[in-house]
């Protein structure tokens, strides 16, 4: 049933003031649950309808039919990017007062027709087309450099496909994000002045008899919650028509409610929603007023096109307006990535968020939905906005991200974290970095503090795996007829040299951690390797099989992955490793992408 969905971004922002009229209900006097009565006491009134798809949409207690005269006017031009406090106030769409300025009239938002869930096409998902890393000869190119990645979006997205009985498209599988989904129990650093400890292990490759797997891990310092800086957050919420359906806006609202639970009195949250246009639905509100935040979330409903670029501009403007140099200033975007009004080109949005990160405002991107999920857009925003990306396929995943891993997601301990490994040609003839295709850097970028790289949050770890060919083993290519051979001995037994470069938050100059990698880290068999290495290799094998990587032998099958995972499963307090074992079983029987 085709119809127009119209959304008015309007709430009444009620400030908690002393001297309130007698009989007025304070937030502390009502239940913490966002009941209609409790929200009405705070100025958030939603009129329920019998049929949420057929009846007029309501937002903030105002029916859409009361706001939009017929016929609809053409869509308004995109609002300019706010550059001052006054301009921010003009962009904010609320009732009540913000910054002393009253807005008595609602702002009209007009959006073109959007096909309603679930009838939208199911084959429009977009993923970055990244080619697998090649095998490199150490004699020709001995140095590997990349930006760290603590994103986990690919893992939960892959899980969603497999639980639907289908193998994911190859481009949807980023092996490093599958590997980094898990906690490996690396030893934690003791001093926050040096926020990383390193882990190195070496074991035979299970899918190539003459090669080895080099496992490199770094563990971040975990800031005690009581010592964590205040949060200055702006929730940027996609309320366009593409966010209809239980796995989209409703799940996003539940997810953000979980985050709200973790807030302290010193934390602040503002909210911006966007569809055909963008507007603020909640002024900056401190962590004591959780009910007000939940009520603001509760009035949001989906409809209209997607002015994501305009929403980003407003969210960043609000974050800058309330910027606190002693706080973590962050925009939290929840969307399916389907931007179709205003700035919608990932390359242009990449430039926009790259400029915005210079202001000290971080970006976290959380993806929702299926069928039209735009992973390309999500990656462009996260990788260029000093931020992280995750995909939320269930309330269980939301609990992991917004409760269990709360500090890892929101409190940065280091920016622009880069890893560089130089291989010794006397010990290693070839290497291949497994994953990180979208994170590769040039060798000279490692020492250039102007080059952006990944951020790492409190208590987070980063894991990378290389497949290496020891000197003397058969390589993947014939030696050059006229080239100079690598020396047979030398290097003092070092296989490689590891460097980690990072900046402490707010600092412009990077610092360096380095260590050698030697034969002492080599285990005679993979079963004899440390538990973290066995598990990381199992996950990496799983990801490469899903990507149909030709460097992984067909003789290495799903049962081999299961056996390896079971031997390295170890402690599993949240059941995540048990779930992975089930995903491996599902992958073995799932149909290929595109099959009926």
N, C-alpha and C positions, 0 to 999 in steps of 0.2 A: 504494500500500500504506500504509494508515493505521497508525500506531504511535505510541507515546509516546517522546519523546526527552528524556532526563534528563541534566542536566549538574551535576556537582559541581565547584564552584570550589575547587580544592585544588592547591597546589604546595608543595614543601618549599623554603623560602628558606634557602640556604646562605651564611652570611657568610664572607667571606675573612678568616681570622684567622691571626695568627702562632702558631707552636707547634702546627701541625696534626699529627695522628698520622702517624708514619712510613708512607710508602707511599701517603698520601692524594694524589689527583691535583688539582693546582691548575688553575685555568682557563687559565693561561698554558701549561700543559703539554699541552693538548689542541688539536686542530685548531680553527680559527675557524669551521668549518662546523658547523651544529647536527645532528650525527649522533646516533642513539640512544645510542651509547656515550658520546659527549661530554656529552650532556645528562644521562644517568644519573649521571655522575660529579659533576654539580652538583645532583643531587637531583630532576631532572625526568624521570620515567619514564612513557612512554606505551606501553600494550600494544596493538599493532596488531591489527585484526580483518580477517577475510576480506571481509566485506561491511559497509561503514561505515554503510549505511542499515538493514540488517536486524539486525545484531548489536548487543549492548549497547554503549553509549557508554563510553569510558574517559577519565578525566581525571586527570592526575597519578599514573597507575599504579593507580587504584582503579576497578574496574568499577562501572557504575551499579547493577547488580543487587546489589552488596554494600552499597550505601548506601541504596537506596530499598526499604523493605519493602513488600510488597503486602498490602492495597490501598493506594494513595496517600492520604496525608492531604490535607486541604484546603490550598490555598496559604497560606503564612505571611503575616501582615500586613507591609506595607512597613516597612522599618527607618526609625527616626527620623533626621533630619539631625544629624550629629555636630557638636557645638559646642566640644569640647575634645579635647585629646590623648588622654585616657582613653577618651572616647566613640569616637574614631577607631579605637583599638585593639580595641574591642568589635565594630566593624563589619567590621574586616579579617578576611578568611577565608584563613588560611594554616596551614601547618605551621611548625615552627621557631619563631623568636622575632622579634618586631618591637618595638623600644623596650623590650626586656627582659622582655616578657610572653609566656609560652609559650601555645600553643594546640595541645593534643595531639589534640583530636577534630575531625574535619571537620564543617562546618556543612551540614545538609541543605537542598537547594534543590528545591522542588517546582514544577512548571510544568504548566499544562493542555496539552492536545493542540494542536499546530500543524501545519497541512497542509504536507507536505514539498515542497521544490523538486523538479521544476519544475512541479508540478500546481497551484500557487496561481494565482488569477485574474490576468489580465494587464491589467486595466483599472481598477486601483484607485490609480493614481498621483495625487497631489494637488499642486496648484500654486496660489500666491496669485492671486486674481482681481483684478488691478490694471488699471484703465482707462488707456488711453494719455493722455498729457498733452495738454490742450487748447491751442489757439492763443490767446494773450493779447494784448490791445491795450495798447501801451505807455502810452497816455494814461490808461488806467484802472488798470493794474497794472504799473509799470515795473521792479519788483524780483523777481528769481528767486533762491531760496535752496534749497540741497540739501546733504545729507550725502554725502561722497565714498563711492565703492564700488570696492573692488579685488577683489571676488569674481569668480570665473570659472566657477562651477558651471553656468550656463546654456549656455556654449559647448560644454563637453564632453558635456553632456546632449543638446543639439541635434545634435552630431556623432553620437552614438549612434543617435538616431532616423534620421538621414539614411543612415547606413551600413547600417541595417536596411531601407532602401527606403521609408521613411515620413517625411512632414513632421511636425514636432513639433506638439503642441497650442499654440495661440497663447499661452496663459498660461505655457508653459514657456520662452518666448523673452523674455529680458530684454536689450534691445539694449545697454545699458551694459556688461553682463558679456561680451557678444560683443566689443565694442570694446576693453574693457580686458584681453582675453586676450593681446594682442600688445604687444611692446616697440616703442616709436616712436622710440627713439634721441634723446630730448630731451636738451638740454645739462644736465649734472649740476651741482648747487650745489657750491661749493668750501668752504663753511664749515658745519659741522654745527650751529652756533648758529642759522643760518637754514636749516632743513633742506629748503626747497623752492625750486626755480627754476620759472618759468612760461614757457609757450609759447602764442602766439596766432597764428592765421591765419584768413583770410576768403577764400571762393571762391564762385563761382556754384553754386547747387544743381543737381544733374544730373536731378532729378525734378520741378522746378518752375522754369519759365523766368524768373520775375520775383523769385525769392527767392535768398537767399545762405545758405551754411553757415558759422557761426562755430565754429571749432575751438579749444578751450581745453585745454591740458595742464599738469599740474604734475609735476615730477620730484623724487623724494625723494633725500636724501643716502644714499650707500651706505657703510655702516660696514664697514671692513676686518674680515675674519673674525678676525684675531688680536686685534682690539680689542673684539669683540662680548662682551657680558656672558654669564655662565654661564646655562645653561638648567636650570630646574626643571620638568620635564614630568610630567604624568600621562596615560598612554594610557588612554582609556575606550573599551572595545571591546565592541560589540554581538555577543553570541554566541547570540542567540535563533534560533528556527527559521526566521524570515524571512531570516536571513543564510546559508542554505544555498545552494550553487551556486558555481561557479568564479569568477563575477564579484562575489562578495560577501566572505564571511569569508576565503577563501584569497587573494583579491586584496588585501584589507586587510592581511593578515599580510605579504605581500610588500612592500606599500607601506611599512609601518612598519619593516620590515627595512632598506629603503633609507634611511629617516630615521636609523636606528640607526648606519648607516655614517658619518654626518656628525658624530656626537657626539665631543666632546673629553673629556679626563679630568675637567675641572671640571664637566661637565654631569651631571645626574641624571635618572633615569627611574623612575617607579613605574607599575604597571599595574593596572587594574580591569576586570573583565569582568562583564557582566550579561545575564541572561535572565529567568527568573521571579523571581529575586532578584539581589542584587549582592554581589560580594566582590572583595578584592584578590588578585591572582595574583603580584605581584612587589613587594617592599618597595623603597623608594628605592635605586637602584643607580647607581654612577658610570659614566661613559663608558668606563672601561677594561674593563668587564665586558660587552662586547658579546655574547659567546656566551651568557651567562646570560640576557640580554634576549631573544635569539632563541629560546632553549629555552622560555622562558616563553610566547612567542608560539606556539611550535609545539604546545603541548599544548592549545590552545583548539579546541573543536569546537562546532558550532551545534546548538541544540535548545531548545525551550521558548518561553514567551511573553516579553514585552519590558517589563521594569521599568526603562525608561529614566530616569524621574525619580529613582528610588532610586539608579541608577548615577551620575547627575550629582551627587547629594548627596554620595555617598561620594568621588567624584573631587575635588570641590571641597574636601571636608574634608581629604583627604590633601595637596592642594596648599597649603592653609592651614597644616597641621601642619608642613610642611617649607618654609614661606615664607622666601624670602631677599630682602630689600629691594634687594640689589645684582644680583639675577638676573632673568631673564624667567620669570615664573611662569605656566604655561599648561596648560590641559586640552586634550587633542587627542582629539576624539570621532570614531570611525569607526562608521557605522551607515547603515541604509536609512531611518531616521527613523520606523520603524513602532513607536511606543511604544503599548502597550496594557494595561499594568498600572501601577497607582499614578497619579501625575500624568501625564496623557496629553493634556491640552488645551493646544494651542500658546499660548493667551493666558496660561494659568497658568504654563507653563514660561518664557514671556517674562518674567513678573514675577519668577520665581525667579532666572533668570540675570542680570536687571537688578540685583537685590540683590547677587548674588555679585560682579559686576564692581567693586563699591565696595571689595572686599578687595584689589584689585590683581591678581587672577588673570584672565588672558585666556582666550579660548575660540577654538579652531579646529575647524571642523566639516567632515568629509569624508564625502560621500555615496557609496553603493555600491548596485549592483543595479538591476534593472528589473522592471516589472510592479506593484510596490507601493511604489515610491519616494515618500517623503513630502517633497516639496520645501517645502511650506508650513511643516512643522516645522523643517526645516533653516534656512530663512530667519529664522524667529522666534528661533531660538537664536543664530545668528551675528550678527544685527543688534542684538540686545539684550545680548550677552555680551562686548562689546568685542572682537569677533573677526571672522573671515573664514570664507567657505564656498567649497568646491570640490567638484566631482563627479569621481569617478575611474572612468572607463569602460574603462581598459586599463592595462597595466603601463607603456606609453609615457607616459601621462598621469601616472602615479605618479612616474616618473623626473623629469618636468618639475617637479612640485610639491615633491618631497622631495629632489631633488638639484640641478637647475638653478636653481630659484627658492627654494632653501632659506632664504636670508637674508630674502627678501621675505615669506616665510610666517611666520617665527618671531621676528624681531628688530624690534620696533616702534621707529620714530623719532618718531612723532607720534600723539597721540590726539585724538579729537573734531575731526576735520578737516572744515571746512565751506567751501563756495564760495557766494559771492553776487555776482550781476551786476546792476548797475543800467543799464538801457537809456535812451539819450537820445531823447526823443520827436521832437526836431528831425531825427534821422537814421534812426530805426527806428520803424516804425508797429506792427509785430507781432513776436512771437517765440514759439517752441515749443521746449521742452527735449526732446531725443530720448532717451527712456529715463529711468531714475532715478525711476520712478513710486512705488516703495516707499521712496524716500529723501528725499522732499520735506520741507522745513521751512518754518515760518512766517517771515516777514521778521524778526520780533522775536527768533526763536530764534538768529539769527546771533550776537548779542552776549551771549546768555545762556549763561554757562559751565556752568550746571547741565544744559543740554540735551545729551544724548548724541549723538555722531556717529561717523563711521567712523575706523578706525585705519589707518595706512599703515606698511608695513614697510620695512626698509632696502633702498634701491635701487629701490623700487617706483614706478610712475607712475600717474597718474589722468588719464583723458581724458573730456571731455564735449563734446557737439555741440549747437548750437542751430540751428534753421532760422529765419531772420529775414526780414522784409519791409522793404526800404528805404523811407524816406519818399518818397512820390510814386508808388510802384508800387501796382498794384491789390491791395487787401487781400482777406482771406477773407470779410469781412462788410461790409455797407453802413455808411457813416458815420451817426452818430446825427443825426436831423433837428433835434433841439433841443440837442444836446451842443455843448461848446466844442471846436473843432478844435485840434490840436497846432500849436505855432508852426512856421513853414516853415523858419526858419533859427535858428542858435544853437548853443551847446555847444562852440564852438571846434574843430569838426571831430571831436570825440570821438563814437564810436558807442556806447560803453558804458564802464563802470568795473568792473574786476574786483577782488574782495577774497577773500583766503584767510585763514581763521582756524584756528588749531591750538593744541594744548598739547603741550609736551615731555613725555615719559613721566614720570609721577609728580608732575607739577605741576598745580595747581588753576586757575591763571590762564592765559588764552589769550594768544596773540600774533597780530599782524596783518601780512600782506603785501598790498600793493595796487599796481595799475597801471592806466593808461588803455588803452582799445582804440580805435584810430583807423583812418582810411581807408588809412593807410600799410601795413596788414597785408592789404589786398585784392589778390588776384591777378585778372587780367582773365579768365582761363578756369580751369577746374578742372585741365586738363592742365598749366597753368603754375604751379599751386600746389605748395608743397613736398611731397615724397614722403610724409611722415607724414600730411598732410592728405588726399591722394588715397587712401591706404590706409584711413584711419579712415572716410572717406565711403563707400568701397566696403563695408566691414563693416557700417556703419550702414544702408546701403541693403538689404543682405542680410537683416539682422535685421527691418527694417520690412516687407519683402516676405513673410518667413515669418509675421509677425504679421498680415498682410493689412491693413496700416495704410491707411485710405482717403485719407490725406494724400499718399501716394506714387502718382504717376500710373501708370496701367496701361501707358503708353507706355514707362516705365522697366522693362525686363525683365531676365531672368537674364543674357542676353548682354551687356547694358550693364554689369552688375556685373562680369562676367568681364573685359571690356575695361578698365574702370577699375582693377580689382585688378591686372591684368597691368602696367599703366602705372605703378602705384605700388608694385610688389612689392619692389624694392630688395634689400638684403642679406637672406639667409634662412639663417643658419647651422644652424638646427635643423629646417628643412623645414616650419615651421609655416604659412608663407604659401602654400607649394605645396599643402599639405593643404587650406587654406581654398579655394583655387581648385577643387580637386576636389569639395569640399562644395557649392560653388555649382553645379557641373555636376550633382551628385546631386539637389540641390533642384529643379532644373528638370524632372527626370523622376520625382520621388518622388510616391507617392500621398498624398492628403490624409489627415489623421488620421481614423480611423474607417472608411476604405475597405478593402475586402478585397483 
